Amino acid sequence: MSGTARRSGAERSYPLPHAGPDAWFTESLVNSVAAVLVGYGYPRLGSSADRTALESALVAFLYNPPENPA
């Protein structure tokens, strides 16, 4: 699926093409998302495994997955 695939007549903004390091994706971004979740009643990140899982989920949402080699 392309980053511009149409869903319900609206053009999507995500996932973004990912060509390398991203200055926007910082520890502060992950902390901010975690804080928003806590504000909605979700539990705080309890371990480094929780943080890693949140980072992975954000990466999966934000960026196109890498192409599979043929």
ABEGO torsion letter per residue (X at the ends): XBAABBBGGBBBAOBBBBAEBBAABBAAAAAAAAAAAAAAGBBBBABAAAAAAAAAAAAAAABBBBBBBX
